[in-house]
């Protein structure tokens, strides 16, 4: 018994989280390879252009950064939270002016030669550190409206800047993450209910806009965002007064917007119990699941088709290992700062997983949000692994 207690005390890494991470990275490399190799035969494309090769490089860099975060006392890092947060705001402003577009006209990336950096992913990480540090003040101070207003402002500033890119999916995850951290910190329920009511009002206005509003009264959404909402809610996109030519054009655009969702559903449903086999998924191999998004937004559909129900459950189980371990780490944290940081990491990952898998099976609208560690993407991988490294730092310095 004494030896077991000593071993538990000396344990510096939560190995359950490590098992979940390793499992997700192995699956990510395998199925990104399946999706990327389907684009073109391997003997016709240079190895350095294959997404799974790049993903392995990002995994290696991310692991190194995660280890650095693990070795760094999270309390020391929190002292730099203001600098980190405002640096991320500067990057979000910069991307609006010098950012590049890689689809849909959205400016979300800053190019550094062959590499692209996505400031919104870094902003989520900076937001977690800033909010955790700010909310770790004494509970009596959290009762003050001014403190709540400042926390709300810290949430809305990156939210608005990310919306301007536009990147609706990345912006939306900030709200539930911020609310979860405020709740865990002990912010009065009456403040949180008002905030939840405000978020609900915005959602209601968007729905009214999609269903009923005439063109001159519409909320300024991007055209592709409006089409995605119409696809999700099954709204008839054709104006009643449209000409035959306009009707045909609008219907074609609507069908194009719905195509990815329909093919993702077919991919998930056709996998059966054990799937069709690695690189044998017809939806993926034949290009019915759009190849531009198969390796990132719809990687879960590729996994479900090729590994079936078993693979899908495996993915959800691996995420559950990390999320539930994160909650346990929050409960064991040495101080309020560590608890809030752990709650923030868990909430952010949960939002990403829920929204991405939801849009693959049509439970949520398509937002383009990545599935952590499985979707292809360098900045997303790096920031996710750094967040997990911070979680391990909280575990390492937990109370005895």
Secondary structure, DSSP 8 states (H G I E B T S, - for coil): -HHHHHHHHH--S-HHHHHHHHHHHHHHHHHHHHHHHTTS-GGGS-GGG-HHHHHHHHHHHHHHHHHHHHHS-HHHHHTTHHHHHHHHHHHHHHHHHH-EESSTT-EEEEEETTEEE-HHHHHHHHHHHHHHHHHTS-HHHHTSHHHHHHHHHHHHHHHHHHHTTT-HHHHHHHHHHHHHHHHHHT--HHHHHHHHHHHHHHHHHHHHHHHT--GGG-----HHHHHHHHHHHT---S-TT--HHHHHHHHHHHHHHHHHHHHHHHHHHHTTTT-S-TT--HHHHTTSS-TTTTTTTTHHHHHHHHHHHHHHHHHHHHHHHHHHHHHHHHHH-SSHHHHHHHHHHHHHHHHHHHHHHHHHTTSS-------TTTS--HHHHHHHHHHHHHHHHHHHT---
